Amino acid sequence: MTAMEIIQGLTGPGGEFELREEEVLGTRIPVFAGRFRSLGEVLARSVRYGDADYIVTAEDRLSFTEHAALVASLAALLREEHGVGPGDRVAINAANSAGWIVAFWATVATGAVAVGYNAWWTRHEIEYALGHTEPKVVFADAKRAALMPASGPPVLPVGEIAATARTRYPDAELAVPEAAEDDPAVILYTSGTSGRPKGAVHTHRNLASVIEYHRLNDAMAAAFGMPGSPADNRYLLALPLFHIASLHNLAVPRLATGSAVILHEGAFDVDKVLRLVERERVTHWGAVPTMANRIMEHGDVSKYDLSSLRAFALASAPSSPAFKERLRKAFPPARDALVDSYGLTETCTAVTAASPLDLAESPGTLGRPIAGVEVQIRDAEGRPVPDGEEGEVCVRSAYVMLGYWRNEAATEQSIRADRWLHTGDIGTVEQGRLRLTTRRSDLILRGGENVYPAEIENVLAEYPGVRECIVIGTPHRDLGQEVTAVVVMDEAVPEKELADFAGERLAYFKVPSRWKITTAPLPRNATGKVIRKEVESIL
């Protein structure tokens, strides 16, 4: 059977992953017929995997049974001692840890909405998010707890509080409140073009659909004769849990499939990560290009046994065909298994995915729409254009977010008639495959992090003596792009002064690492817009 025949057999009428049209929020779209109806249902069923590994770190491991017990006790503590219930928000502001995942599922078990804060935010950014989502409690590690305002909500020590809850509520049972499919379940932040981060609201339907997509991938792998079953798969988690790549597409679906999450804690260190891959026999790894670049710069990796790795994926930031070819030569697991994809926080998972065959036949492609996703390329008037013509990438699926938290204007601008998400990205579809030509207007992609210039420009504009400024992304060998600022001032000041000023107000990855401070005005066209190409030419 061909690949297409296998997919059609799995997703067609009567198939295990049957896709059929149903009405979702007033629009008929494809949905998985056999999906879970809520994350609570996923959590309750996870105990069937018993003593198998769910979360493994360099220091510890947690089985599905142990995880469920911790979650039940922590949920009881949230309910009984903090009054957390359905619809409340619970924020998680911490670096990656097993405790982060336990806190997430405990929030689910109360019926509350889990809000993932960016662990690199400054005090200023945290205060904005607290006012924006008004969480009832915040889980935080020591470093982030120190940035929390004294007048804010209660702060619970992530990790330690689960053990405390287990002592206080040793006999707690999982009693998850019912939830409607389109009720909010998660809020994750994405950078905002207006200078403020936006909270993308993801529903139980969104996350349940992502789970089915991953279960379908497992079934396809089995149909193609790939070794191992879902319960045998071991997934490396080395990207932040406040991103969809780690939370929605790894920690959440693996609770449903009985697969192990191998969690790397701390900053990305090539040797530590490869030792973890070797020791835990990791089978699947999703990385950003910055990680892949550091692996290549590390040099010979032959001293590590990486034979268990069967899949290596790039995501979160674009990479060139030349980069992928260098990676294949330098990193054996990528030679025959490298895949690429395109997605956004707003889409919860990939919009398109490129298989090794896709990348071989069409270098630079981001692949075909995944199961259940519709993609259209539209012109400036919103009309679909023929294959090969450039336009805005528009997406519709059961994975697409509900909208932006408390931001109706941004939601209406992004999700338009018939639930089509307008991404702002520019691309083409050729022979069914997507290719991007511009990734969001002015967006800087630094090491897998989305950085919008407007937010940084607004901060720099507050510095005394700044007349105007522009922030752009410039090429960087390791990060893909670095944040570069051209600042026009009454009198020039040392770069360090501006960097320190920005660093007090912005996460470190948003602070410009390259500067040009001048008294000459920015080049503008007849309509007053800054001519970006001329700015780039003076750097």
C-alpha positions as CSV (number, residue, x, y, z in Angstrom):
1,M,0.0,0.0,0.0
2,T,1.1,3.5,-0.7
3,A,1.5,6.1,2.1
4,M,-1.7,7.9,0.9
5,E,-3.7,4.6,1.0
6,I,-2.5,3.9,4.5
7,I,-3.5,7.4,5.7
8,Q,-6.9,7.2,4.0
9,G,-7.5,3.8,5.6
10,L,-6.8,5.2,9.0
11,T,-8.7,8.4,8.7
12,G,-11.5,7.4,6.3
13,P,-15.0,6.2,7.3
14,G,-14.8,3.5,9.9
15,G,-11.0,4.0,10.4
16,E,-9.4,4.1,13.8
17,F,-8.8,7.8,13.3
18,E,-11.8,8.7,11.3
19,L,-12.0,12.3,10.3
20,R,-15.5,13.7,9.8
21,E,-17.1,17.1,9.6
22,E,-18.8,18.5,12.6
23,E,-19.9,22.0,13.7
24,V,-17.3,23.7,15.8
25,L,-18.0,27.2,17.0
26,G,-20.5,27.8,14.2
27,T,-18.4,26.3,11.4
28,R,-18.2,22.8,10.0
29,I,-14.6,21.5,10.1
30,P,-12.9,18.1,10.1
31,V,-12.6,16.5,13.5
32,F,-11.4,13.1,14.8
33,A,-14.5,11.1,15.6
34,G,-12.9,9.1,18.3
35,R,-11.1,11.9,20.2
36,F,-11.0,12.4,23.9
37,R,-13.6,15.0,25.0
38,S,-11.4,16.7,27.6
39,L,-8.0,16.7,29.2
40,G,-9.5,15.4,32.4
41,E,-10.5,12.2,30.5
42,V,-6.9,11.8,29.3
43,L,-5.6,12.2,32.9
44,A,-8.1,9.8,34.4
45,R,-7.2,7.1,31.8
46,S,-3.4,7.5,32.2
47,V,-3.3,5.3,35.3
48,R,-3.8,2.2,33.1
49,Y,-0.1,2.6,32.2
50,G,0.9,1.7,35.8
51,D,4.5,1.6,36.7
52,A,5.9,2.5,33.2
53,D,8.0,5.7,33.1
54,Y,6.1,8.9,32.3
55,I,8.7,11.5,33.3
56,V,12.5,10.8,33.5
57,T,15.2,13.3,34.4
58,A,18.9,12.9,35.0
59,E,18.2,12.5,38.7
60,D,14.8,10.9,39.0
61,R,11.9,9.1,37.3
62,L,8.1,9.2,37.8
63,S,5.8,6.5,36.8
64,F,2.2,7.0,35.5
65,T,0.8,5.7,38.8
66,E,3.1,8.0,40.9
67,H,2.3,10.9,38.7
68,A,-1.5,10.4,39.0
69,A,-1.2,10.2,42.8
70,L,0.9,13.4,43.0
71,V,-1.6,15.2,40.7
72,A,-4.6,14.1,42.8
73,S,-3.0,15.3,46.0
74,L,-1.9,18.6,44.5
75,A,-5.3,19.2,43.0
76,A,-6.9,18.6,46.4
77,L,-4.5,21.2,47.9
78,L,-5.4,23.7,45.2
79,R,-9.1,23.2,45.8
80,E,-9.1,23.0,49.6
81,E,-6.5,25.6,50.5
82,H,-6.7,28.0,47.7
83,G,-10.3,27.7,46.4
84,V,-9.2,26.9,42.8
85,G,-12.1,25.7,40.7
86,P,-13.4,25.5,37.1
87,G,-12.5,28.6,35.0
88,D,-10.0,30.0,37.4
89,R,-6.5,30.6,36.1
90,V,-3.4,29.0,37.6
91,A,0.0,30.3,36.3
92,I,3.2,28.3,36.1
93,N,6.3,30.4,36.1
94,A,9.3,28.1,36.2
95,A,12.1,26.5,34.3
96,N,11.5,22.9,33.0
97,S,11.1,20.3,35.7
98,A,8.9,17.3,36.5
99,G,7.2,19.6,39.0
100,W,6.1,21.9,36.1
101,I,4.3,19.0,34.4
102,V,2.7,17.8,37.7
103,A,1.5,21.4,38.4
104,F,0.0,21.5,34.9
105,W,-2.0,18.3,35.3
106,A,-3.1,19.3,38.8
107,T,-4.5,22.5,37.4
108,V,-6.4,20.4,34.8
109,A,-7.7,18.2,37.6
110,T,-9.3,21.2,39.3
111,G,-11.0,22.3,36.1
112,A,-8.9,25.5,36.1
113,V,-7.1,27.0,33.1
114,A,-3.3,26.5,33.1
115,V,-1.3,29.6,32.1
116,G,2.3,29.1,31.0
117,Y,4.4,32.1,31.7
118,N,7.7,32.6,29.8
119,A,10.4,31.7,32.3
120,W,12.7,34.3,30.8
121,W,10.4,37.2,31.6
122,T,11.6,40.1,33.7
123,R,9.7,41.5,36.7
124,H,8.0,44.0,34.5
125,E,6.7,41.4,32.1
126,I,5.5,39.1,34.9
127,E,3.5,41.9,36.4
128,Y,1.8,42.6,33.1
129,A,0.9,38.9,32.8
130,L,-0.4,38.7,36.4
131,G,-2.7,41.6,35.7
132,H,-3.8,40.2,32.3
133,T,-4.7,36.7,33.4
134,E,-5.4,37.2,37.1
135,P,-4.3,33.8,38.3
136,K,-5.6,32.5,41.6
137,V,-2.2,31.0,42.5
138,V,1.2,30.8,40.8
139,F,3.5,27.9,40.7
140,A,7.1,29.2,40.6
141,D,10.7,28.1,41.2
142,A,12.9,30.1,43.5
143,K,14.4,32.3,40.7
144,R,11.0,33.3,39.4
145,A,9.4,33.6,42.8
146,A,11.9,36.3,43.7
147,L,10.5,38.4,40.8
148,M,6.9,38.1,42.0
149,P,5.3,41.2,43.6
150,A,4.6,40.9,47.3
151,S,1.0,42.0,46.7
152,G,0.3,39.4,44.1
153,P,-1.4,36.0,44.3
154,P,-0.1,33.2,46.5
155,V,3.1,31.6,45.1
156,L,3.6,27.9,45.5
157,P,7.1,26.3,45.2
158,V,6.9,24.2,42.1
159,G,8.1,20.6,42.7
160,E,8.2,20.8,46.5
161,I,4.5,21.6,46.9
162,A,3.6,18.3,45.2
163,A,5.4,16.4,47.9
164,T,3.8,18.6,50.6
165,A,0.4,17.9,49.1
166,R,1.0,14.2,49.1
167,T,1.6,14.4,52.8
168,R,-1.5,16.5,53.5
169,Y,-3.8,14.7,51.1
170,P,-2.5,11.1,50.9
171,D,-5.8,9.6,50.0
172,A,-7.0,12.1,47.4
173,E,-8.6,10.7,44.3
174,L,-8.8,12.1,40.8
175,A,-12.2,13.8,40.6
176,V,-12.0,16.0,37.5
177,P,-14.9,18.4,36.9
178,E,-16.7,18.0,33.6
179,A,-15.7,20.4,30.8
180,A,-17.2,21.4,27.5
181,E,-14.9,20.7,24.5
182,D,-14.6,24.4,23.6
183,D,-13.9,25.5,27.2
184,P,-10.5,27.1,27.7
185,A,-7.8,24.7,29.0
186,V,-4.5,26.4,28.5
187,I,-3.2,29.9,27.8
188,L,0.3,30.3,26.3
189,Y,1.8,33.6,25.5
190,T,3.1,34.7,22.1
191,S,4.8,38.0,21.4
192,G,2.5,40.8,20.4
193,T,2.9,43.2,17.4
194,S,1.6,46.0,19.5
195,G,4.3,45.6,22.0
196,R,2.4,43.5,24.5
197,P,2.4,39.7,24.6
198,K,-0.8,38.0,23.7
199,G,-2.3,35.0,25.5
200,A,-3.4,32.3,23.0
201,V,-6.4,30.4,24.5
202,H,-6.3,26.7,23.7
203,T,-9.4,24.6,24.4
204,H,-9.9,21.0,25.5
205,R,-10.9,20.3,21.9
206,N,-7.6,21.8,20.6
207,L,-5.5,19.7,22.9
208,A,-7.5,16.5,22.4
209,S,-7.1,17.0,18.6
210,V,-3.4,17.3,19.0
211,I,-3.4,14.0,21.0
212,E,-5.2,12.2,18.1
213,Y,-2.8,13.6,15.6
214,H,0.1,12.1,17.5
215,R,-1.7,8.8,18.0
216,L,-2.3,8.8,14.3
217,N,1.4,9.3,13.7
218,D,2.2,6.3,16.0
219,A,-0.3,4.2,14.0
220,M,1.2,5.2,10.7
221,A,4.7,4.4,12.0
222,A,3.5,0.9,12.9
223,A,1.8,0.5,9.5
224,F,5.0,1.4,7.7
225,G,6.8,-1.3,9.7
226,M,8.8,1.0,12.0
227,P,10.1,-0.8,15.2
228,G,8.6,-0.2,18.6
229,S,5.1,0.6,20.0
230,P,3.9,3.8,21.5
231,A,4.7,2.5,25.0
232,D,8.3,1.8,23.9
233,N,8.9,5.2,22.5
234,R,11.0,7.7,24.6
235,Y,10.8,11.4,23.7
236,L,13.4,13.9,24.6
237,L,12.0,17.2,26.0
238,A,14.6,19.9,25.8
239,L,12.5,22.9,24.8
240,P,10.6,25.1,27.2
241,L,7.4,23.8,28.6
242,F,5.7,27.1,28.0
243,H,5.9,26.4,24.3
244,I,3.5,24.2,22.3
245,A,6.4,22.1,21.1
246,S,7.0,20.7,24.6
247,L,3.7,21.0,26.3
248,H,1.0,20.4,23.6
249,N,3.1,18.1,21.4
250,L,5.1,16.1,23.9
251,A,4.1,16.2,27.6
252,V,0.3,16.1,26.9
253,P,0.1,13.4,24.2
254,R,2.5,11.1,25.9
255,L,0.2,10.9,28.9
256,A,-2.3,9.5,26.5
257,T,0.0,7.1,24.7
258,G,1.9,5.7,27.6
259,S,5.2,6.9,26.3
260,A,8.1,8.2,28.4
261,V,9.1,11.9,28.5
262,I,12.9,12.2,29.0
263,L,13.2,15.7,30.4
264,H,16.4,17.7,30.2
265,E,16.7,20.3,32.9
266,G,18.8,23.5,32.8
267,A,20.5,25.2,29.9
268,F,21.1,23.3,26.7
269,D,24.4,21.5,27.0
270,V,25.4,19.2,24.2
271,D,27.3,16.7,26.3
272,K,24.6,16.5,29.0
273,V,21.9,16.0,26.5
274,L,23.7,13.4,24.5
275,R,24.5,11.5,27.7
276,L,20.8,11.5,28.6
277,V,19.9,10.3,25.1
278,E,22.4,7.5,25.4
279,R,21.4,6.5,29.0
280,E,17.6,6.6,28.5
281,R,17.6,5.2,24.9
282,V,15.7,8.2,23.5
283,T,13.9,7.3,20.3
284,H,12.5,10.8,19.3
285,W,14.0,14.3,19.5
286,G,12.5,17.6,18.4
287,A,14.9,20.5,18.3
288,V,15.2,24.1,17.2
289,P,17.9,24.9,14.7
290,T,20.0,26.6,17.3
291,M,20.3,23.3,19.2
292,A,21.2,21.6,15.9
293,N,23.8,24.2,15.2
294,R,25.4,23.7,18.6
295,I,25.5,20.0,18.0
296,M,27.4,20.6,14.7
297,E,29.8,23.0,16.4
298,H,30.4,20.5,19.2
299,G,32.1,18.3,16.6
300,D,32.5,14.5,16.7
301,V,29.6,12.9,18.6
302,S,30.7,9.3,17.9
303,K,31.7,8.7,21.5
304,Y,27.9,8.6,22.3
305,D,25.7,5.6,21.5
306,L,22.8,7.3,19.7
307,S,21.6,4.2,17.9
308,S,18.2,4.4,19.7
309,L,17.3,7.7,17.9
310,R,14.8,6.9,15.2
311,A,13.4,10.4,14.6
312,F,14.9,13.9,14.6
313,A,12.7,16.9,13.9
314,L,13.4,20.6,13.4
315,A,10.7,23.1,14.5
316,S,10.0,26.6,15.8
317,A,12.3,28.4,13.5
318,P,13.2,28.2,9.8
319,S,16.3,26.5,8.5
320,S,17.8,26.5,5.0
321,P,18.3,23.4,2.8
322,A,22.1,24.0,3.2
323,F,21.8,24.0,7.0
324,K,19.8,20.7,6.9
325,E,22.5,19.2,4.6
326,R,25.3,20.1,7.0
327,L,23.2,18.7,9.9
328,R,22.7,15.4,8.1
329,K,26.5,15.1,7.5
330,A,27.4,16.0,11.1
331,F,24.7,14.2,13.1
332,P,24.1,10.6,12.1
333,P,20.5,10.4,13.5
334,A,19.5,13.1,11.1
335,R,20.7,11.5,8.0
336,D,17.7,9.5,7.1
337,A,15.1,10.6,9.7
338,L,15.2,14.5,9.5
339,V,11.8,16.1,9.3
340,D,10.7,19.8,9.3
341,S,7.4,21.5,10.1
342,Y,5.6,24.8,10.2
343,G,3.3,25.9,13.0
344,L,2.4,28.7,15.4
345,T,1.4,29.0,19.0
346,E,-2.1,29.9,17.6
347,T,-2.3,26.5,15.8
348,C,-1.3,24.3,18.8
349,T,0.6,21.9,16.6
350,A,2.1,21.8,13.1
351,V,0.2,23.2,10.2
352,T,2.3,21.3,7.7
353,A,5.0,18.7,8.1
354,A,7.8,17.7,5.7
355,S,9.0,14.1,5.6
356,P,12.5,13.1,4.6
357,L,11.1,12.3,1.1
358,D,9.5,15.8,0.9
359,L,12.8,17.4,1.8
360,A,14.7,15.3,-0.7
361,E,12.2,16.1,-3.5
362,S,11.7,19.8,-2.7
363,P,14.5,21.3,-0.5
364,G,13.1,24.3,1.4
365,T,9.6,23.0,1.6
366,L,7.7,22.9,4.9
367,G,5.6,20.0,3.7
368,R,2.0,19.1,3.4
369,P,-0.9,20.0,5.7
370,I,-1.2,17.5,8.5
371,A,-4.4,15.4,9.1
372,G,-7.5,17.6,9.6
373,V,-5.8,20.9,8.5
374,E,-7.0,23.1,5.6
375,V,-4.5,25.6,4.2
376,Q,-5.3,28.4,1.7
377,I,-3.0,31.0,0.2
378,R,-5.0,34.3,-0.1
379,D,-4.4,37.6,-1.7
380,A,-4.7,41.1,-0.1
381,E,-8.5,41.0,-0.6
382,G,-8.8,37.6,1.1
383,R,-9.4,35.6,-2.0
384,P,-7.7,32.2,-2.5
385,V,-4.9,32.3,-5.2
386,P,-3.8,29.5,-7.6
387,D,-1.0,27.1,-6.7
388,G,2.4,28.7,-7.1
389,E,1.1,32.3,-6.4
390,E,2.3,34.1,-3.3
391,G,-0.1,35.3,-0.6
392,E,-0.9,35.1,3.1
393,V,-1.0,31.7,4.7
394,C,-4.5,31.0,6.1
395,V,-5.3,27.9,8.2
396,R,-8.5,26.2,9.5
397,S,-8.7,23.2,11.8
398,A,-9.8,21.8,15.1
399,Y,-6.3,22.6,16.4
400,V,-6.7,26.4,16.0
401,M,-6.9,28.4,19.2
402,L,-10.2,29.8,20.5
403,G,-8.7,33.3,20.4
404,Y,-6.6,35.7,22.4
405,W,-7.3,36.1,26.1
406,R,-9.1,39.4,26.8
407,N,-8.1,40.8,23.4
408,E,-11.1,40.9,21.1
409,A,-9.6,43.2,18.6
410,A,-6.5,40.9,18.1
411,T,-8.8,37.9,17.9
412,E,-11.0,39.4,15.2
413,Q,-8.0,40.4,13.2
414,S,-6.5,37.0,13.4
415,I,-9.5,34.6,13.2
416,R,-12.0,35.7,10.6
417,A,-15.0,34.4,8.7
418,D,-15.6,30.6,9.0
419,R,-12.8,30.3,11.6
420,W,-10.0,30.9,9.1
421,L,-6.8,31.9,11.0
422,H,-4.8,34.6,9.1
423,T,-1.2,33.9,10.1
424,G,0.4,37.0,8.6
425,D,3.0,34.7,7.0
426,I,3.6,34.9,3.3
427,G,4.1,31.8,1.2
428,T,3.1,29.6,-1.7
429,V,1.7,26.1,-2.2
430,E,3.3,24.1,-4.9
431,Q,2.3,20.5,-5.6
432,G,0.5,20.4,-2.3
433,R,3.6,21.5,-0.3
434,L,3.9,24.8,1.6
435,R,6.9,27.1,1.1
436,L,7.3,30.3,3.2
437,T,8.7,33.4,1.6
438,T,8.3,35.8,4.6
439,R,7.6,34.8,8.2
440,R,5.4,37.4,9.7
441,S,6.0,41.1,9.1
442,D,9.2,42.2,10.9
443,L,9.2,39.1,13.2
444,I,12.7,38.2,14.6
445,L,13.2,34.5,15.2
446,R,16.1,34.3,17.7
447,G,17.0,30.7,18.7
448,G,13.4,29.5,18.3
449,E,12.0,32.5,20.3
450,N,9.6,34.9,18.5
451,V,10.6,38.5,19.1
452,Y,8.5,41.4,17.9
453,P,10.4,44.6,17.3
454,A,7.5,46.8,18.5
455,E,7.8,45.6,22.1
456,I,11.5,46.5,22.2
457,E,11.1,49.8,20.3
458,N,8.5,50.9,22.8
459,V,10.9,50.2,25.7
460,L,13.8,52.0,24.1
461,A,11.6,55.0,23.3
462,E,11.3,55.5,27.0
463,Y,15.0,56.2,27.5
464,P,15.8,59.9,27.9
465,G,17.1,61.5,24.7
466,V,15.9,58.8,22.3
467,R,14.3,60.5,19.3
468,E,13.4,57.3,17.3
469,C,14.6,53.8,16.9
470,I,14.1,50.7,14.9
471,V,14.7,47.0,15.8
472,I,15.4,44.4,13.2
473,G,16.7,40.9,13.0
474,T,20.2,40.3,11.5
475,P,21.8,37.0,10.6
476,H,23.5,35.1,13.4
477,R,25.4,31.9,12.9
478,D,24.2,30.2,16.1
479,L,20.8,31.8,16.8
480,G,19.6,32.2,13.3
481,Q,18.9,35.9,13.9
482,E,20.1,38.3,16.6
483,V,18.2,41.4,17.8
484,T,19.7,44.6,16.4
485,A,18.8,48.1,17.3
486,V,19.4,51.4,15.5
487,V,18.8,54.2,17.9
488,V,18.7,57.9,17.0
489,M,19.5,60.1,20.0
490,D,20.1,63.8,20.8
491,E,23.5,62.8,22.1
492,A,25.1,59.3,21.8
493,V,25.5,57.2,25.0
494,P,27.4,54.0,25.6
495,E,25.7,50.9,24.3
496,K,25.8,49.3,27.7
497,E,23.5,52.0,29.2
498,L,20.8,51.2,26.6
499,A,21.3,47.5,27.0
500,D,21.1,47.7,30.8
501,F,17.9,49.9,30.5
502,A,16.3,47.3,28.2
503,G,17.5,44.4,30.3
504,E,15.6,45.7,33.3
505,R,12.3,45.7,31.3
506,L,12.7,42.8,28.8
507,A,13.5,39.1,28.9
508,Y,17.2,38.6,28.0
509,F,16.5,37.2,24.6
510,K,14.7,40.4,23.5
511,V,17.5,42.7,24.5
512,P,19.5,43.8,21.4
513,S,22.9,42.2,21.2
514,R,24.0,44.5,18.3
515,W,23.6,48.3,18.4
516,K,24.1,51.3,16.2
517,I,23.7,54.6,18.1
518,T,23.5,57.7,15.9
519,T,22.3,61.3,15.8
520,A,21.3,61.0,12.1
521,P,17.6,60.4,11.4
522,L,16.3,57.1,10.1
523,P,15.9,56.9,6.3
524,R,12.2,57.2,5.4
525,N,10.1,57.1,2.2
526,A,7.6,59.6,0.9
527,T,4.9,58.3,3.2
528,G,7.1,58.5,6.3
529,K,7.8,54.8,6.6
530,V,11.3,53.7,7.6
531,I,13.1,52.1,4.7
532,R,14.3,48.9,6.3
533,K,16.7,48.0,3.5
534,E,18.6,51.3,3.9
535,V,18.7,50.7,7.7
536,E,20.3,47.3,7.1
537,S,22.8,48.8,4.7
538,I,24.2,51.2,7.4
539,L,24.8,48.4,9.9
